[in-house]
Amino acid sequence: MSDKPARRYGLSEVNSPRFETFDAMIAGLKEQMTKTERQILKVNWFLGLQAYIVQSNSVYGQHSVGELADRLGLSKSTIYDAKLFYERYSREELEMRLLQLNIPYRRLLAIARVDDEGQRLLLEQASSELKLSDEDLKTLIDKANSKDALPATMAGVADMLTSIHDTKVEPPEESEIPVVDMSEGGSDADSGDEDDDPEDYTEKELGKATSPTDGEQGLARELNLAADNVSLAISKLNAVSEELIAKLDHLSGLTGAKLGTAEKLLIGTNEEVQGAMRALYKLSKALADHNIRSKD
């Protein structure tokens, strides 16, 4: 038997509600969770309203959404999401419909990115009546944003999901994903002419390109040129990556087909990034194997 003294309950805990049965406790907790979710909807709708006012400079003067985010300790994307939520739903829709559906804010925000109002209503109903996973909801949203759209009834939506589940193909294992080979001759990066303007070459680079490649001197030149190419590629990658990172905050401002197109493009970019990371890891390991290490 442990000698550790039992924790003493505080007065607030002693006086907190007790439930007669486990089922009653579950029901009580669900009620509290529902109230919390409704409050979250109200707060984010109101936040979106204030962001709209700030951006229009109609009440508070010259202030920005970025300043609003900083002052509240939130990200700009969070503010823009709330603004989209406000712009998509009126106060009447919020109070008379959304608060009664018991759909979490994050799901309603995803639904709000669909342009067609009829499709949004179907998605709200499906999210409320069907036990949708996050993946199912995303599938329905993608369908709603496509030319085919969703079936007109809940039975049709349920049948469509069943059909998708039955025919779904498992993705390949990580090991089956081809690794991008950035070694000599193994990358598609050099297949185009876009960066081959002779005016961009330095005299040093031109000298390397026109020098003989025989013997030890030639091998050294080839090694130096390959290292320079990697350094230039990484420098360019760093620059364009910072540019994309800065623009990702604007993703929350897109809806409908434009959002779907941007997401598909970014998914492809992410896959290419993963391939590049594997290639860079392979290069880093090769350098370490040859005892080439940073001097810090």
C-alpha positions as CSV (number, residue, x, y, z in Angstrom):
1,M,0.0,0.0,0.0
2,S,1.4,3.4,-1.0
3,D,2.3,5.9,1.7
4,K,1.9,8.8,-0.7
5,P,-0.8,11.1,0.7
6,A,-3.9,11.5,-1.4
7,R,-4.3,14.8,-3.2
8,R,-6.8,17.0,-1.4
9,Y,-9.7,18.2,-3.5
10,G,-10.1,22.0,-3.8
11,L,-13.4,23.6,-2.8
12,S,-14.4,24.1,-6.5
13,E,-13.9,20.3,-7.2
14,V,-15.9,19.3,-4.1
15,N,-18.8,21.5,-5.2
16,S,-18.6,20.6,-8.9
17,P,-21.5,18.7,-10.5
18,R,-21.6,15.0,-9.8
19,F,-23.5,12.5,-12.0
20,E,-25.6,9.6,-10.8
21,T,-24.4,7.3,-13.6
22,F,-21.7,7.0,-16.2
23,D,-24.2,7.5,-19.0
24,A,-25.4,10.7,-17.3
25,M,-21.7,11.9,-17.1
26,I,-21.2,11.2,-20.8
27,A,-24.4,13.2,-21.6
28,G,-23.2,16.0,-19.4
29,L,-19.8,16.2,-21.0
30,K,-21.3,16.1,-24.5
31,E,-23.5,19.0,-23.6
32,Q,-20.5,21.0,-22.4
33,M,-18.5,20.2,-25.5
34,T,-21.5,21.3,-27.7
35,K,-21.7,24.6,-25.8
36,T,-17.9,25.1,-26.3
37,E,-18.1,24.4,-30.0
38,R,-20.9,26.9,-30.4
39,Q,-19.0,29.5,-28.6
40,I,-16.0,28.9,-30.8
41,L,-18.2,29.5,-33.9
42,K,-19.5,32.7,-32.4
43,V,-16.0,34.0,-31.5
44,N,-14.5,33.2,-34.9
45,W,-17.5,34.8,-36.7
46,F,-17.0,37.9,-34.6
47,L,-13.3,37.8,-35.2
48,G,-13.9,37.6,-39.0
49,L,-16.3,40.6,-38.8
50,Q,-13.6,42.7,-37.1
51,A,-11.0,41.6,-39.6
52,Y,-13.3,42.6,-42.4
53,I,-13.8,46.0,-40.7
54,V,-10.0,46.5,-40.2
55,Q,-9.2,45.6,-43.8
56,S,-11.8,48.0,-45.1
57,N,-10.5,50.8,-42.9
58,S,-14.1,51.8,-42.2
59,V,-14.0,52.2,-38.4
60,Y,-10.6,51.9,-36.8
61,G,-8.4,53.8,-39.2
62,Q,-5.2,52.7,-40.9
63,H,-4.5,49.2,-39.5
64,S,-3.7,45.9,-41.1
65,V,-4.8,42.3,-40.7
66,G,-1.2,41.6,-39.9
67,E,-1.2,44.0,-37.0
68,L,-4.5,42.5,-35.8
69,A,-2.9,39.1,-35.8
70,D,0.2,40.3,-34.0
71,R,-1.8,42.1,-31.3
72,L,-4.0,39.0,-30.7
73,G,-1.1,36.6,-30.8
74,L,-2.6,34.7,-33.8
75,S,-1.3,33.9,-37.2
76,K,-2.5,35.9,-40.2
77,S,-3.9,32.7,-41.7
78,T,-6.1,32.3,-38.7
79,I,-7.4,35.8,-39.1
80,Y,-8.1,35.3,-42.8
81,D,-9.8,32.0,-42.1
82,A,-12.2,33.8,-39.7
83,K,-12.8,36.6,-42.2
84,L,-13.7,34.0,-44.9
85,F,-16.1,32.4,-42.3
86,Y,-17.7,35.7,-41.7
87,E,-18.0,36.6,-45.3
88,R,-19.5,33.3,-46.2
89,Y,-22.2,33.2,-43.4
90,S,-24.5,35.9,-42.2
91,R,-25.4,36.4,-38.6
92,E,-28.8,34.8,-39.3
93,E,-27.3,31.8,-40.9
94,L,-24.9,31.4,-37.9
95,E,-27.6,31.7,-35.3
96,M,-30.5,29.9,-37.0
97,R,-28.6,27.1,-38.7
98,L,-24.9,26.6,-38.0
99,L,-25.3,26.7,-34.2
100,Q,-27.9,24.0,-34.4
101,L,-25.9,21.6,-36.5
102,N,-23.2,20.9,-34.0
103,I,-20.5,20.9,-36.6
104,P,-17.0,21.9,-35.4
105,Y,-15.6,25.2,-36.6
106,R,-12.6,23.6,-38.5
107,R,-15.1,21.5,-40.5
108,L,-17.4,24.5,-41.3
109,L,-14.3,26.5,-42.3
110,A,-13.4,23.7,-44.8
111,I,-17.0,23.7,-46.1
112,A,-16.9,27.5,-46.4
113,R,-14.2,27.2,-49.1
114,V,-16.8,25.8,-51.5
115,D,-18.2,28.5,-53.8
116,D,-21.6,27.0,-54.6
117,E,-24.1,27.6,-51.8
118,G,-26.2,24.6,-52.6
119,Q,-23.2,22.3,-52.4
120,R,-22.2,23.9,-49.0
121,L,-25.7,23.1,-47.7
122,L,-25.3,19.5,-48.8
123,L,-21.9,19.3,-47.1
124,E,-23.3,20.8,-43.9
125,Q,-26.1,18.2,-43.9
126,A,-23.7,15.4,-44.6
127,S,-21.3,16.5,-41.9
128,S,-24.2,16.7,-39.4
129,E,-26.1,13.5,-40.3
130,L,-23.4,11.1,-41.6
131,K,-20.4,9.9,-39.5
132,L,-17.8,11.5,-41.8
133,S,-14.1,11.1,-41.2
134,D,-11.9,14.1,-42.1
135,E,-10.8,12.2,-45.2
136,D,-14.5,11.7,-46.2
137,L,-15.3,15.3,-45.7
138,K,-12.3,16.3,-47.9
139,T,-13.4,13.9,-50.6
140,L,-16.9,15.4,-50.6
141,I,-15.4,19.0,-50.7
142,D,-13.2,18.1,-53.6
143,K,-16.3,16.6,-55.4
144,A,-18.3,19.7,-54.6
145,N,-15.6,21.9,-56.2
146,S,-15.5,19.8,-59.3
147,K,-17.7,19.9,-62.4
148,D,-19.5,16.7,-61.3
149,A,-20.7,18.1,-58.0
150,L,-22.4,16.1,-55.2
151,P,-25.6,14.0,-55.5
152,A,-28.7,15.9,-54.6
153,T,-29.8,13.7,-51.6
154,M,-28.1,12.3,-48.5
155,A,-28.7,8.8,-49.7
156,G,-26.9,9.6,-52.9
157,V,-24.0,11.1,-50.9
158,A,-23.8,8.0,-48.7
159,D,-23.8,5.7,-51.7
160,M,-21.1,7.7,-53.4
161,L,-18.8,7.5,-50.3
162,T,-19.5,3.7,-50.1
163,S,-18.5,3.3,-53.7
164,I,-15.3,5.4,-53.1
165,H,-14.4,3.3,-50.1
166,D,-14.9,0.0,-52.0
167,T,-12.8,1.1,-55.0
168,K,-10.1,2.9,-53.1
169,V,-6.5,1.9,-53.9
170,E,-3.9,1.9,-51.2
171,P,-1.0,4.3,-51.8
172,P,2.4,2.8,-52.5
173,E,4.8,2.2,-49.6
174,E,7.4,4.9,-48.9
175,S,10.1,2.6,-50.3
176,E,8.3,2.5,-53.6
177,I,8.5,6.2,-54.2
178,P,11.4,6.9,-56.6
179,V,14.3,8.8,-55.2
180,V,15.3,11.9,-57.2
181,D,18.9,11.3,-58.4
182,M,20.8,14.6,-58.4
183,S,24.1,13.0,-59.4
184,E,25.6,13.6,-62.8
185,G,23.1,12.8,-65.5
186,G,20.4,11.8,-63.1
187,S,18.4,15.0,-62.8
188,D,15.9,16.6,-65.1
189,A,16.9,20.0,-63.8
190,D,19.4,20.4,-66.7
191,S,17.0,19.4,-69.4
192,G,15.8,22.9,-70.2
193,D,17.5,25.9,-71.7
194,E,15.9,28.5,-69.3
195,D,19.0,29.1,-67.2
196,D,21.6,28.6,-70.0
197,D,21.9,32.2,-71.2
198,P,25.6,32.8,-71.9
199,E,25.4,36.3,-70.5
200,D,24.8,34.7,-67.1
201,Y,28.1,32.9,-67.1
202,T,31.1,34.4,-65.3
203,E,34.6,34.3,-66.9
204,K,35.6,31.6,-64.3
205,E,32.7,29.4,-65.3
206,L,33.4,29.8,-69.0
207,G,37.0,28.9,-68.3
208,K,35.9,25.7,-66.7
209,A,33.6,24.9,-69.5
210,T,36.2,25.3,-72.2
211,S,39.2,23.8,-70.4
212,P,40.6,20.3,-71.3
213,T,39.4,17.5,-68.9
214,D,42.3,15.1,-69.1
215,G,44.2,13.7,-66.2
216,E,44.2,14.9,-62.5
217,Q,43.6,18.5,-63.5
218,G,40.6,17.6,-65.5
219,L,39.1,15.5,-62.6
220,A,39.7,18.4,-60.2
221,R,37.9,20.8,-62.6
222,E,34.9,18.4,-63.0
223,L,34.7,18.1,-59.2
224,N,34.8,21.8,-58.7
225,L,32.2,22.4,-61.3
226,A,29.8,19.8,-59.9
227,A,30.2,21.3,-56.4
228,D,29.6,24.8,-57.8
229,N,26.4,23.6,-59.6
230,V,25.1,22.1,-56.3
231,S,25.8,25.3,-54.4
232,L,24.1,27.4,-57.1
233,A,21.1,25.1,-57.1
234,I,20.8,25.2,-53.3
235,S,21.1,29.0,-53.3
236,K,18.3,29.3,-55.8
237,L,16.2,26.8,-53.8
238,N,16.7,28.8,-50.6
239,A,15.5,32.0,-52.4
240,V,12.4,30.5,-54.1
241,S,11.5,28.6,-50.9
242,E,11.4,31.8,-48.9
243,E,9.2,33.3,-51.6
244,L,6.7,30.4,-51.5
245,I,6.7,30.4,-47.7
246,A,5.7,34.1,-47.7
247,K,2.9,33.4,-50.1
248,L,1.4,30.4,-48.3
249,D,-0.5,32.7,-45.9
250,H,-2.6,33.8,-48.9
251,L,-3.9,30.3,-49.4
252,S,-6.6,30.9,-46.9
253,G,-8.0,33.6,-49.2
254,L,-8.8,31.2,-52.0
255,T,-12.1,29.2,-52.3
256,G,-13.7,26.7,-54.7
257,A,-11.9,25.7,-57.8
258,K,-9.1,28.1,-57.3
259,L,-8.3,26.6,-53.9
260,G,-8.5,23.1,-55.3
261,T,-6.1,23.9,-58.1
262,A,-3.7,25.6,-55.7
263,E,-3.8,22.6,-53.3
264,K,-3.1,20.1,-56.1
265,L,-0.2,22.1,-57.3
266,L,1.2,22.4,-53.7
267,I,0.7,18.7,-53.1
268,G,2.9,18.1,-56.2
269,T,5.4,20.6,-54.9
270,N,5.5,18.9,-51.5
271,E,6.2,15.5,-53.2
272,E,9.1,17.1,-55.1
273,V,10.4,18.6,-51.9
274,Q,10.3,15.2,-50.3
275,G,12.3,13.8,-53.2
276,A,14.8,16.6,-53.0
277,M,15.2,16.0,-49.3
278,R,16.0,12.4,-49.9
279,A,18.5,13.4,-52.7
280,L,20.2,15.9,-50.4
281,Y,20.4,13.4,-47.6
282,K,22.0,11.0,-50.1
283,L,24.5,13.7,-51.0
284,S,25.2,14.6,-47.4
285,K,25.9,11.0,-46.5
286,A,28.2,10.7,-49.5
287,L,30.2,13.7,-48.3
288,A,30.3,12.4,-44.8
289,D,31.5,9.0,-46.1
290,H,34.4,10.8,-47.7
291,N,35.1,12.7,-44.5
292,I,33.9,16.0,-45.8
293,R,32.4,17.7,-42.8
294,S,31.5,21.3,-41.7
295,K,34.3,23.1,-39.8
296,D,32.2,24.4,-36.9
